[in-house]
């Protein structure tokens, strides 16, 4: 068992203010975390390449640089737990075990996609794996996660709902309403703010009265302030495990602010030139995969073992790409299914 080692901390963040979860991470879990990280990174890079080839239908929002958050929670969550993600949801969907071919097919608008190619990048859903949707409306899913948590508590089921959202969500009503009710009703829900410092093109610091838009507001709802290093996979896993156990045991909700950075623009249409060059460089040097590989090698894991994980991820991405490209677009029968509540496409008076 190994505990997270000290890092320099996220650029611009005082390490002394960061939450340090208790416990240690089993070596087998660490290898699983590394596998998650590299699979997400390689998938997103391939998605970017396919977007440039005009094969990805619609826009896409990548998690490059933010993978440790999804990986940590993906390994810590139980199969029956619920994931609610934003439109930046590829990594969170893969983290729950959804087929890579299914996600790739959905991006390409093919019938092998998790939604038969009808949802695309921004609406990934896989109920069988607990992925209850990616939501394009900022903050819309927080209240839905609240309802899912309430239903689990009402039925006496040991499920936890986890809602991931960006820093911009902290300034809208649904964020505060959801936190308030979750705290009042002691619901099994974990709210995770992926603070990558920018609301699309606007720095969150330019429009928010507190330095940490989620963590600094937790006390208003009787919750602990949890500001963590979102680029440290061990810290994210241990924090996730701790908050999930608290929720599952009846201890109520948690609010986590994970400080991270997206290495690319907001979406594929955004070159991200509004960010200072020195800031981009500092975060590039604090890349979650580079940090984690260095930690594992220092801890005794062989380079060969990690290379094998990377090769396996390359193979998985290539297989998913080939299978998705070979899959046809959804036919008219599939396109017209699940349009209305009765499952058909005909208007009923």
C-alpha positions as CSV (number, residue, x, y, z in Angstrom):
1,X,0.0,0.0,0.0
2,X,1.3,3.4,-0.8
3,X,0.2,6.9,0.2
4,X,0.2,9.9,-2.2
5,X,3.6,11.5,-2.3
6,X,4.1,15.2,-2.0
7,X,4.1,17.2,-5.2
8,X,4.8,20.9,-5.9
9,X,1.0,21.4,-6.0
10,X,-1.1,22.9,-8.8
11,X,0.4,26.1,-10.3
12,X,-0.8,29.2,-8.5
13,X,-2.3,27.2,-5.6
14,X,-0.8,27.3,-2.0
15,X,-0.2,23.7,-1.2
16,X,-1.0,24.3,2.4
17,X,-4.6,25.1,1.5
18,X,-5.1,21.7,-0.2
19,X,-7.1,18.9,1.4
20,X,-5.0,15.8,2.1
21,X,-7.2,12.6,2.2
22,X,-6.3,9.9,4.6
23,X,-5.3,6.4,3.6
24,X,-3.1,4.8,1.0
25,X,-3.6,3.4,-2.5
26,X,-3.1,-0.3,-3.3
27,X,-0.5,-0.9,-6.0
28,X,-3.1,-2.8,-8.1
29,X,-5.4,0.2,-7.9
30,X,-2.5,2.5,-8.9
31,X,-2.0,0.4,-12.1
32,X,-5.7,0.6,-12.8
33,X,-5.6,4.4,-12.3
34,X,-2.7,4.6,-14.8
35,X,-4.6,2.5,-17.3
36,X,-7.6,4.8,-16.9
37,X,-5.5,7.9,-17.4
38,X,-3.7,6.7,-20.6
39,X,-6.9,5.3,-22.1
40,X,-8.7,8.6,-21.6
41,X,-5.8,10.6,-23.0
42,X,-5.3,8.4,-26.1
43,X,-9.0,8.3,-26.8
44,X,-9.3,12.1,-26.6
45,X,-6.3,12.6,-28.9
46,X,-7.8,10.2,-31.4
47,X,-11.2,12.0,-31.1
48,X,-9.4,15.2,-31.9
49,X,-7.7,13.7,-35.0
50,X,-11.1,12.4,-36.2
51,X,-12.7,15.8,-35.7
52,X,-10.1,17.4,-37.9
53,X,-11.0,14.7,-40.5
54,X,-14.6,15.9,-40.3
55,X,-15.6,12.5,-39.0
56,X,-16.8,13.6,-35.5
57,X,-20.3,15.0,-35.9
58,X,-21.0,18.3,-34.2
59,X,-18.5,19.9,-31.8
60,X,-16.7,18.2,-29.0
61,X,-15.2,19.2,-25.6
62,X,-12.1,17.3,-24.5
63,X,-10.8,16.5,-21.1
64,X,-7.1,16.6,-22.0
65,X,-5.2,17.5,-18.9
66,X,-8.1,16.8,-16.5
67,X,-8.1,13.0,-16.6
68,X,-7.1,12.4,-13.0
69,X,-10.5,13.5,-11.7
70,X,-12.5,11.0,-13.9
71,X,-10.0,8.2,-13.3
72,X,-10.0,8.6,-9.5
73,X,-13.8,8.5,-9.3
74,X,-14.1,5.8,-11.8
75,X,-12.0,3.5,-9.7
76,X,-13.6,4.4,-6.4
77,X,-17.3,4.2,-7.5
78,X,-19.4,1.1,-7.1
79,X,-21.2,-0.4,-10.2
80,X,-24.6,0.8,-9.1
81,X,-23.6,4.4,-8.4
82,X,-24.7,7.2,-10.7
83,X,-22.5,9.5,-12.8
84,X,-23.9,12.8,-14.1
85,X,-21.5,14.7,-16.4
86,X,-21.3,17.8,-18.4
87,X,-20.8,18.0,-22.2
88,X,-17.1,17.4,-21.4
89,X,-18.1,13.8,-20.5
90,X,-16.0,11.4,-22.6
91,X,-13.5,10.6,-19.8
92,X,-16.3,10.2,-17.2
93,X,-18.2,7.8,-19.5
94,X,-15.1,5.7,-20.2
95,X,-14.2,5.7,-16.5
96,X,-17.4,3.8,-15.7
97,X,-16.5,0.9,-18.1
98,X,-18.5,2.0,-21.1
99,X,-17.3,0.4,-24.3
100,X,-14.7,2.5,-26.1
101,X,-16.2,1.5,-29.4
102,X,-19.6,2.6,-28.1
103,X,-18.3,6.1,-27.2
104,X,-16.3,6.4,-30.4
105,X,-19.3,5.3,-32.5
106,X,-21.4,7.9,-30.8
107,X,-19.0,10.7,-31.6
108,X,-18.9,9.5,-35.3
109,X,-22.7,9.3,-35.5
110,X,-22.7,5.5,-36.1
111,X,-25.2,2.9,-35.1
112,X,-22.7,1.2,-32.8
113,X,-22.7,4.2,-30.6
114,X,-24.0,4.1,-27.1
115,X,-27.1,6.0,-28.3
116,X,-27.0,4.6,-31.8
117,X,-25.3,7.7,-33.1
118,X,-28.2,10.0,-32.2
119,X,-26.8,11.8,-29.2
120,X,-23.2,12.6,-30.2
121,X,-20.4,13.9,-28.1
122,X,-22.4,16.1,-25.8
123,X,-25.1,13.6,-24.7
124,X,-23.3,10.4,-23.8
125,X,-25.5,8.1,-21.7
126,X,-25.0,4.5,-20.7
127,X,-27.5,3.5,-18.0
128,X,-26.2,0.0,-17.8
129,X,-22.9,1.4,-16.5
130,X,-24.4,4.1,-14.3
131,X,-23.7,6.9,-16.7
132,X,-26.9,8.9,-16.4
133,X,-26.1,11.4,-19.1
134,X,-23.9,14.2,-20.2
135,X,-25.7,17.5,-20.1
136,X,-25.2,20.5,-22.5
137,X,-27.1,22.9,-20.3
138,X,-24.7,24.3,-17.6
139,X,-25.8,23.0,-14.2
140,X,-28.9,21.3,-15.4
141,X,-27.8,17.9,-14.1
142,X,-27.1,19.0,-10.5
143,X,-30.8,19.0,-9.7
144,X,-31.2,15.7,-11.5
145,X,-28.4,14.1,-9.5
146,X,-30.1,15.5,-6.4
147,X,-33.3,13.6,-7.4
148,X,-31.4,10.4,-8.1
149,X,-29.8,10.6,-4.7
150,X,-33.2,11.2,-3.1
151,X,-34.6,8.2,-4.9
152,X,-31.8,6.0,-3.7
153,X,-32.3,7.1,-0.1
154,X,-36.1,6.7,-0.3
155,X,-35.7,3.1,-1.6
156,X,-33.0,2.3,0.9
157,X,-30.5,1.5,-1.8
158,X,-26.7,2.0,-1.1
159,X,-26.2,4.1,-4.3
160,X,-24.4,7.4,-4.5
161,X,-25.0,10.0,-7.2
162,X,-21.9,12.0,-8.4
163,X,-22.3,15.2,-10.3
164,X,-19.3,16.6,-12.1
165,X,-19.4,20.3,-13.3
166,X,-17.2,23.2,-14.3
167,X,-16.3,26.2,-12.2
168,X,-18.8,28.4,-14.1
169,X,-21.6,26.4,-12.7
170,X,-20.9,27.7,-9.2
171,X,-22.4,31.0,-10.1
172,X,-25.9,29.8,-11.1
173,X,-28.9,29.1,-9.0
174,X,-29.1,25.3,-9.6
175,X,-25.7,24.9,-7.8
176,X,-26.9,26.6,-4.6
177,X,-30.3,25.1,-4.7
178,X,-28.9,21.6,-5.1
179,X,-26.4,22.0,-2.3
180,X,-28.9,23.4,0.1
181,X,-31.5,20.6,-0.4
182,X,-28.8,17.9,-0.4
183,X,-27.5,19.2,3.0
184,X,-31.0,19.6,4.5
185,X,-32.1,16.1,3.4
186,X,-28.6,14.5,4.0
187,X,-28.7,12.9,0.6
188,X,-26.1,10.5,-0.8
189,X,-24.7,12.8,-3.4
190,X,-21.1,14.1,-4.2
191,X,-20.7,17.3,-6.1
192,X,-17.4,17.6,-7.9
193,X,-16.3,21.0,-9.3
194,X,-13.7,20.5,-12.0
195,X,-12.1,24.0,-11.7
196,X,-10.0,24.5,-14.8
197,X,-10.0,28.3,-14.2
198,X,-12.0,29.3,-17.2
199,X,-15.8,29.6,-17.9
200,X,-15.4,28.9,-21.6
201,X,-13.3,32.1,-22.4
202,X,-13.8,34.0,-19.2
203,X,-11.5,33.5,-16.1
204,X,-13.6,32.4,-13.2
205,X,-11.6,34.7,-11.0
206,X,-12.9,37.7,-12.9
207,X,-16.6,37.1,-12.0
208,X,-16.4,35.4,-8.6
209,X,-16.1,37.0,-5.2
210,X,-14.1,34.2,-3.6
211,X,-10.8,32.6,-4.6
212,X,-12.2,29.0,-4.7
213,X,-15.6,29.2,-6.2
214,X,-16.8,25.8,-4.8
215,X,-14.7,25.1,-1.7
216,X,-15.1,28.6,-0.2
217,X,-18.9,28.3,-0.4
218,X,-19.2,24.9,1.2
219,X,-19.5,26.3,4.7
220,X,-22.7,28.1,3.7
221,X,-24.4,24.7,3.5
222,X,-22.7,23.2,6.5
223,X,-20.2,21.2,4.4
224,X,-16.5,20.8,4.8
225,X,-14.2,22.9,2.5
226,X,-12.5,20.3,0.2
227,X,-10.0,21.8,-2.2
228,X,-7.9,19.1,-3.8
229,X,-5.2,18.7,-6.4
230,X,-7.2,17.6,-9.4
231,X,-4.1,16.5,-11.3
232,X,-3.1,13.9,-8.6
233,X,-4.7,10.6,-9.4
234,X,-4.0,9.2,-5.9
235,X,-5.5,12.2,-4.2
236,X,-8.5,12.1,-6.4
237,X,-9.1,8.4,-5.7
238,X,-8.7,8.7,-1.9
239,X,-10.9,11.8,-1.8
240,X,-13.5,10.1,-3.9
241,X,-13.4,7.0,-1.8
242,X,-13.8,9.0,1.4
243,X,-16.7,11.1,0.2
244,X,-18.5,8.1,-1.4
245,X,-18.2,6.1,1.8
246,X,-19.6,9.0,3.8
247,X,-22.5,9.3,1.5
248,X,-23.2,5.6,1.4
249,X,-23.1,5.4,5.1
250,X,-25.8,8.1,5.6
251,X,-23.3,11.0,6.3
252,X,-24.8,13.2,3.6
253,X,-23.3,15.1,0.7
254,X,-19.9,16.4,0.0
255,X,-18.6,19.3,-2.2
256,X,-15.2,18.8,-3.8
257,X,-13.3,21.4,-5.7
258,X,-10.6,19.8,-7.9
259,X,-8.1,22.3,-9.3
260,X,-7.1,21.3,-12.7
261,X,-6.5,22.7,-16.2
262,X,-7.6,21.9,-19.7
263,X,-4.6,21.7,-22.0
264,X,-6.6,22.7,-25.1
265,X,-9.4,25.2,-25.8
266,X,-12.9,25.1,-24.5
267,X,-14.1,23.2,-27.6
268,X,-12.7,22.2,-30.9
269,X,-13.6,25.6,-32.3
270,X,-11.5,27.4,-29.6
271,X,-7.7,27.8,-30.0
272,X,-7.5,29.0,-26.4
273,X,-5.3,32.0,-27.2
274,X,-6.8,34.1,-24.4
275,X,-4.7,32.2,-21.8
276,X,-1.3,33.5,-20.8
277,X,1.6,31.5,-22.3
278,X,3.4,31.2,-19.0
279,X,0.2,29.8,-17.4
280,X,-0.2,27.2,-20.1
281,X,3.4,26.2,-19.8
282,X,3.3,25.9,-16.0
283,X,0.3,23.5,-16.2
284,X,1.8,21.6,-19.1
285,X,4.7,20.8,-16.8
286,X,2.2,19.6,-14.2
287,X,0.5,17.1,-16.5
288,X,-1.4,14.4,-14.5
289,X,-0.1,11.5,-16.6
290,X,3.6,12.6,-16.5
291,X,3.3,13.1,-12.7
292,X,1.7,9.8,-12.1
293,X,4.1,7.8,-14.3
294,X,7.0,9.4,-12.5
295,X,5.5,8.5,-9.1
296,X,4.9,4.9,-10.1
297,X,8.4,4.4,-11.4
298,X,9.8,6.0,-8.3
299,X,7.7,3.6,-6.3
300,X,9.2,0.6,-8.0
301,X,6.8,-0.1,-11.0
302,X,8.9,-1.0,-14.0
303,X,8.9,1.1,-17.1
304,X,8.1,-2.1,-19.1
305,X,4.9,-2.6,-17.1
306,X,3.8,0.9,-17.8
307,X,4.8,0.7,-21.5
308,X,2.6,-2.4,-21.7
309,X,-0.4,-0.4,-20.3
310,X,0.2,2.3,-22.9
311,X,0.4,-0.3,-25.7
312,X,-2.8,-1.8,-24.5
313,X,-4.5,1.6,-24.6
314,X,-3.2,2.2,-28.1
315,X,-4.6,-1.1,-29.2
316,X,-8.0,-0.4,-27.6
317,X,-8.2,3.0,-29.3
318,X,-7.3,1.6,-32.7
319,X,-9.9,-1.2,-32.4
320,X,-12.6,1.3,-31.4
321,X,-11.7,3.5,-34.3
322,X,-11.8,0.7,-36.8
323,X,-15.1,-0.7,-35.5
324,X,-16.7,2.7,-35.3
325,X,-15.7,3.6,-38.9
326,X,-17.0,0.3,-40.1
327,X,-20.4,0.8,-38.4
328,X,-23.1,2.3,-40.6
329,X,-25.1,5.5,-39.6
330,X,-28.4,4.7,-37.9
331,X,-31.1,3.8,-40.4
332,X,-34.6,5.4,-40.5
333,X,-36.0,2.8,-38.2
334,X,-33.5,3.6,-35.5
335,X,-33.6,7.3,-36.0
336,X,-37.4,7.4,-35.5
337,X,-37.3,5.3,-32.3
338,X,-37.5,6.8,-28.8
339,X,-38.7,10.1,-30.2
340,X,-41.9,10.3,-28.2
341,X,-42.8,8.8,-24.9
342,X,-44.6,5.9,-26.5
343,X,-41.4,5.0,-28.3
344,X,-42.7,5.9,-31.7
345,X,-42.4,9.0,-34.0
346,X,-46.0,9.6,-34.8
347,X,-47.8,12.6,-33.2
348,X,-50.8,11.5,-31.1
349,X,-53.7,13.7,-30.2
